[in-house]
Amino acid sequence: MKQFLAAFALFALSACGFQPVYAPANSALAAGGPITVEPIRGRSGYMLRRALQQELAIGLPGVTEPATLNVVLSEGLTRLAFKPDGAAARSSISARGEYVLARSSGAISGQVRAETDFSVPSQPYGDIAAQTSASDRTMRELAKRMVQDLRLQLMAD
């Protein structure tokens, strides 16, 4: 009886158009259209690549042939203010991305910068969480600026 119910459930789910959430074969982000974003080193690189895939899911103007986006990421942490006991009170994450969009009709290159300031909480391990959150926000902003810069360069061609 259990086997019948399991088979019926699978049949019912497949009949209603159900697709698994983590199915890369049919995902728009997995295909990324004609633009492939090469892997970028580190956790911040992963977040930047994911943000770029989301930004590029709709494509770029005039890019219909397959293209590859290579990015070199530099990221730094700067302490801006300190508490009387010497602990950091305010910090900044800055990132720079140098990119090259290679396609059959030529290559486009450039670099963009993004920066996010954040307050350092006084709780234990709060600094790590704040840094991680600020880094994620910086990578999303860097991806937006990179795609915007690519669109401007492509429109000028």
Steps between C-alpha positions, in 0.01 A plus 500: 500500500785738586662436162174578325463830688862597425455420130171692493663803666785502247256468213280780637797731551637440152157557346460841665826640357696468823874567458757464778630825644865403454471367145786663308407355163185713461607795713542839336797571725675177407476576131562872549399565144791544264732636775699262719650640821821318588548393865659761728719398795379517860170549677469859378578378148220248524258772614616732220461226238150420623403869492644535149302199381183658636579838341594342165199265485321746270811537285691797364407718202651370178650184654333208327802277443658302786722714724710441809541744788823469700533700821798561729378608844693701761340560839619684809388586853578838655432595859363855506431574868598350833342478844689624809607142576663466154232282342368597157177702496458562126649317204488502121516223239632614164516290186636541151410279209701491178302328226537382142199401289640281222287430194560413138465863385758628750559558868381769738688572820473735791504531874247609760512573872249475783519572870274431798542645850360328806486537877677231698269354767633442850367143529746210471541390139283793393789641300519185286129509421514873422802451272329214316182700450692808382706286261183350349350847451825621343505207255139569393584866445818409311302267272243773427773750416686248284193413294408868473851579375479215247165628373640852458804371309285281277261785425796718395617239244 
